Amino acid sequence: MDSELIQKLSNLLGDRISFSESVRNNHSKGEDAYDPVLPEAVVFPNSNEEISKILKECNKFKTPVTAYGTGTSLEGHVVGNNNGITLSLENLNKIISINSDDFDCRVQANVTREQLNESLKDKGVFFPIDPGANAALGGMAACSASGTMAVMYGTMRTAVLGLTIVMANGEIIKTGTRAKKTSAGYNLTNLFVGSEGTLGIITEIQLRLSPIPENIMSAVCQFQNLDSAVLTAQEIIQYGASVARIELLNKDQMDISIKYSNLENMDSLPTLFYEFHGSESTNKESISVVEEISKNNGGSEFSWASTTEDRNKIWKARHNVYYSVKAQGDDIRVYATDVCVPISKLVECIQFAENEIQNNGLKAPMVGHVGDGNFHVTIVYDPNKENEYKYIREFSNKLVDKALELEGTITGEHGIGLQKKDYLIKQHPDNIPLMKMIKKNFDPNNILNPGKIFDL
């Protein structure tokens, strides 16, 4: 890194620039399977204006900048650049405004979803996009996250009303408004949602909120085989039953979660976690339909979470799936991947994945937001064993090909990062030139998270 740039950043930030190996290591990767790549420095700005000044200087010296929030991404989005800096957003952690009458709020980028919902709990509203991890909302927007409640409440693309973004040249722009709809020009807000820090650094987010449901009911239903569980989820959606969450855990994942999360009165069987949001009467109607469909497919009697504590325990177990898999050994890594297919193709795709896992002798617990056709495979492997990663990648290649064959997508919510760049070319070969053109116009010196999504 240029000594003049180091001096300018040091003058601007004082002790909020670090060259410490431990700090650089802590900001070198996310929850992914990659080896850490340490940046040359980590900076900790306090404001949009400081970020603007940092990017202006880095752009002059053509120094790469990787934005870093809570580091919960899974596809290599925040792996560092050894010729650049990592820009930590940890000090941008304030809730700017809450407008419960209009069901919206504005937050800084490193406010987490749990932090936001804690602030909203006495205001009659909540933020429903729930990827599991306590991720930063800026990162959730940058990766177009969704999660367990997408079947009812949508994804970050539907929840983000507007953004404040610092561009590569330091310019600060604002997109969107507090209004619930607009037809004013290009939809720049959604261009940046999912851009993974390659077009600009998101510093503030205007978010759509939802009313807290009058009645919330959660239940667990277990099945003798995976196909029956997936078919049940498919039929529930096709019937049009109102359900807030339908989460699938396969047999292997249930076995791990029962032990890790101390789940009681459950067996190591394919399992659906249900949650219903609405009035007491509408929930009763939906539950009746879902129970009947589940029973027709061989499902067990529903095990109800009768208290808030019980309900939280169920969903905490679901949220801890990734960490429960990581806890299977000290020297293991987890290759996490996701695909999403039309709901009518879900049984075929999950059946294909399960067969390939068994045929290749892989240990690969599976979970899914099956209400919207999205599922995840978390493959445990030993990085020291020769060819093990190669076999996993071969499985991943086959799964992606199958998802595309079924007119689905290579990723429902993880994003591209480093891991899925080759797959993006498979899915959108005709789109890549246009994506590159946009990138080059927004970031001509390629300083913003270079090498992620695609290579220039």
C-alpha positions, -999 to 999 in steps of 0.1 A, spaced: 0 0 0 13 34 -10 30 52 20 13 85 10 -21 68 12 -12 53 46 -3 88 58 -35 104 45 -57 77 61 -38 79 94 -42 117 94 -80 112 88 -87 84 112 -60 85 139 -61 53 159 -91 41 139 -68 26 113 -51 -7 123 -22 -26 109 -23 -52 136 -21 -88 124 -49 -99 148 -73 -71 137 -65 -78 100 -71 -115 106 -104 -108 122 -115 -90 91 -101 -114 66 -131 -136 58 -167 -145 67 -183 -177 76 -171 -194 45 -148 -222 35 -119 -199 23 -85 -194 38 -82 -160 53 -67 -132 32 -54 -104 54 -58 -69 40 -29 -44 45 -50 -24 70 -84 -22 85 -102 12 88 -130 21 112 -149 52 99 -176 69 120 -197 86 93 -207 87 56 -184 117 52 -153 98 65 -161 69 42 -164 93 13 -129 107 21 -115 72 24 -128 61 -9 -117 93 -27 -81 86 -15 -82 49 -23 -96 56 -57 -68 80 -65 -42 53 -55 -63 25 -71 -63 7 -38 -89 -21 -33 -116 -16 -6 -136 -45 10 -166 -34 31 -171 -56 62 -201 -58 85 -206 -87 109 -189 -113 87 -217 -138 85 -217 -142 47 -211 -177 33 -198 -174 -2 -165 -155 2 -180 -120 -1 -158 -104 25 -125 -123 20 -98 -96 22 -76 -82 -5 -39 -85 3 -32 -53 -18 -59 -33 -2 -78 -23 29 -109 -36 46 -134 -10 57 -152 -20 88 -187 -6 93 -189 -15 129 -192 21 141 -222 28 119 -246 10 143 -273 36 150 -310 34 144 -317 68 128 -355 69 128 -385 47 134 -419 56 119 -443 30 132 -473 49 119 -459 45 84 -443 10 90 -408 21 81 -375 30 96 -340 42 87 -308 25 101 -271 27 96 -255 -2 79 -241 -22 109 -274 -22 128 -282 -59 132 -317 -74 127 -319 -85 163 -308 -50 175 -335 -35 153 -363 -58 165 -353 -52 201 -359 -15 195 -392 -22 178 -408 -46 202 -429 -20 221 -440 -2 189 -463 -28 174 -441 -34 144 -412 -57 135 -386 -64 108 -394 -98 93 -365 -106 71 -347 -133 90 -316 -151 75 -309 -169 107 -276 -153 116 -277 -119 135 -264 -102 103 -259 -65 97 -287 -49 77 -263 -33 53 -248 -67 46 -282 -82 42 -291 -56 16 -257 -60 -1 -262 -98 -4 -300 -96 -10 -307 -118 20 -340 -134 28 -346 -163 52 -372 -182 71 -401 -158 67 -397 -150 30 -427 -171 21 -450 -145 38 -429 -113 40 -406 -114 10 -369 -107 8 -346 -77 12 -355 -67 -23 -391 -61 -11 -381 -47 23 -356 -20 12 -373 13 3 -341 33 -2 -303 35 5 -275 59 12 -244 48 -8 -209 60 -10 -196 55 -46 -160 46 -56 -151 82 -62 -164 93 -28 -197 107 -40 -226 101 -16 -259 94 -32 -294 86 -19 -319 63 -36 -356 58 -30 -379 75 -6 -401 67 24 -430 62 0 -442 26 -5 -440 29 -43 -424 51 -70 -421 52 -107 -394 79 -107 -367 67 -131 -344 37 -129 -347 15 -99 -312 22 -85 -322 9 -51 -326 -26 -63 -295 -23 -85 -274 -19 -53 -294 -46 -34 -274 -78 -41 -244 -59 -55 -221 -73 -27 -201 -41 -22 -189 -40 -58 -208 -9 -70 -208 12 -38 -207 9 -1 -242 9 16 -241 31 47 -279 36 55 -310 17 47 -347 27 46 -367 -4 55 -403 -15 53 -416 -28 86 -446 -51 93 -472 -51 121 -466 -76 148 -492 -104 143 -521 -107 167 -515 -144 170 -484 -166 164 -484 -204 165 -455 -227 159 -455 -265 154 -432 -293 144 -442 -323 122 -420 -353 115 -420 -376 85 -407 -411 78 -390 -400 45 -377 -368 30 -399 -369 -1 -431 -369 20 -419 -338 40 -409 -319 8 -442 -329 -10 -461 -316 21 -445 -282 19 -451 -281 -19 -488 -289 -15 -493 -263 13 -480 -236 -10 -499 -248 -40 -531 -249 -19 -526 -213 -9 -526 -219 28 -514 -188 48 -482 -198 66 -453 -175 77 -426 -202 78 -421 -237 65 -386 -249 73 -372 -283 64 -345 -302 83 -335 -335 68 -327 -366 89 -290 -358 93 -296 -322 103 -322 -332 128 -298 -357 144 -272 -329 148 -298 -302 160 -314 -325 186 -280 -329 202 -267 -294 197 -298 -275 207 -311 -300 233 -344 -306 214 -368 -328 234 -394 -353 222 -381 -352 186 -366 -380 165 -339 -380 139 -364 -379 110 -371 -355 82 -389 -326 99 -409 -295 90 -410 -265 114 -442 -244 108 -452 -210 120 -485 -192 115 -490 -154 117 -524 -138 118 -556 -135 139 -566 -164 160 -594 -173 136 -573 -171 104 -546 -191 121 -570 -219 131 -582 -221 95 -547 -223 81 -536 -248 107 -565 -270 98 -555 -271 62 -518 -277 69 -525 -305 94 -547 -323 69 -521 -320 41 -493 -331 65 -514 -361 77 -522 -372 42 -485 -374 35 -477 -395 65 -468 -367 89 -469 -371 127 -492 -353 150 -482 -317 154 -460 -309 184 -470 -274 194 -447 -248 209 -473 -237 235 -452 -208 250 -431 -180 237 -401 -197 253 -409 -230 235 -413 -212 202 -380 -193 206 -363 -226 213 -375 -242 181 -364 -212 160 -331 -208 178 -324 -244 169 -332 -236 133 -310 -205 133 -281 -224 149 -281 -251 121 -249 -238 105 -231 -235 139 -243 -270 149 -227 -284 118 -195 -265 124 -194 -280 159 -190 -315 145 -152 -314 147 -123 -291 155 -104 -294 122 -134 -294 98 -147 -269 73 -182 -264 61 -190 -259 24 -224 -242 24 -244 -238 -8 -280 -230 -18 -302 -232 -48 -338 -222 -55 -363 -237 -79 -400 -233 -88 -421 -248 -60 -435 -275 -84 -399 -287 -90 -388 -288 -54 -394 -325 -47 -374 -334 -78 -345 -311 -69 -342 -321 -32 -345 -358 -42 -317 -353 -67 -295 -337 -40 -302 -364 -14 -293 -392 -39 -261 -374 -50 -251 -369 -14 -256 -406 -6 -239 -418 -38 -208 -397 -31 -206 -407 6 -208 -371 17 -218 -359 52 -242 -332 41 -270 -320 64 -298 -302 45 -321 -274 55 -345 -254 34 -369 -225 33 -391 -249 14 -421 -226 13 -403 -206 -15 -384 -234 -32 -350 -225 -16 -328 -251 2 -293 -253 16 -267 -281 17 -239 -278 43 -212 -303 36 -187 -311 63 -151 -319 51 -115 -321 63 -94 -295 44 -63 -317 50 -77 -347 31 -66 -349 -5 -93 -345 -31 -121 -341 -5 -129 -305 -17 -128 -317 -53 -155 -342 -47 -177 -316 -29 -173 -292 -58 -183 -319 -82 -215 -325 -62 -221 -287 -61 -216 -285 -99 -242 -313 -104 -267 -296 -80 -264 -262 -98 -268 -279 -132 -300 -296 -119 -314 -263 -105 -308 -246 -138 -324 -276 -157 -355 -271 -135 -355 -233 -144 -343 -223 -110 -313 -202 -98 -278 -210 -86 -285 -191 -53 -317 -181 -36 -301 -159 -10 -264 -166 -4 -252 -145 -33 -222 -150 -56 -191 -138 -37 -161 -159 -48 -176 -193 -46 -203 -190 -73 -186 -169 -100 -184 -198 -124 -220 -207 -117 -232 -171 -125 -217 -175 -160 -237 -207 -164 -270 -190 -153 -266 -156 -170 -240 -157 -198 -259 -131 -217 -261 -108 -187 -224 -108 -177 -212 -82 -203 -239 -58 -191 -230 -64 -155 -194 -57 -163 -204 -25 -181 -223 -12 -151 -194 -21 -128 -168 -3 -150 -190 28 -152 -196 29 -114 -161 19 -104 -137 25 -133 -106 17 -112 -121 -16 -99 -114 -7 -62 -147 -19 -47 -145 -56 -36 -127 -66 -68 -129 -102 -79 -163 -108 -63 -193 -118 -85 -172 -118 -116 -137 -110 -128 -129 -80 -149 
